[in-house]
Amino acid sequence: MKLNELKATDGARKDRKRKGQGIASGNGKTGGRGHKGQKSRSGGKVARGFEGGQMPLIRRVPKRGFTARIDNDLQVINLGQLNAFDDGAAVDAAALFDAGLVRSAVDPIKLLATGELTKKVTVSVTAASAQAAAKVAAAGGTLNLAKAEA
């Protein structure tokens, strides 16, 4: 077998339907659009969510809740996750991002007291719970709270 002898199997390739090419084509006259109505006309599209003039579902359903105008981009890290760092390491936003513990090195980070800290580390975060601060101090580390940049 040679490349120039390759051939598609029968039925694998089909000619596309050529709409509007005469009545005998099976898709002539109305071109597969049926008779009359909005969808038979050129440019006759129906908007997404349009229900034929009936009050749309999105407007019939009552609205509830509240959406804050400002997103809270606060990232949370647990105390136990800091054990991934070496003893005496300086843990800041960049180090946490490089370790894959936070999604962004720019957004504010809060330290929570979940888990136990076994390493003596210097932690620089935006905020920390009172328990987390006490646990860092108990482990012999230091906690620096940096201002969030707006």
Salt bridges, closest charged atoms under 4 A:
GLU51 OE1 - ARG60 NH1 3.13
GLU116 OE2 - LYS135 NZ 3.35
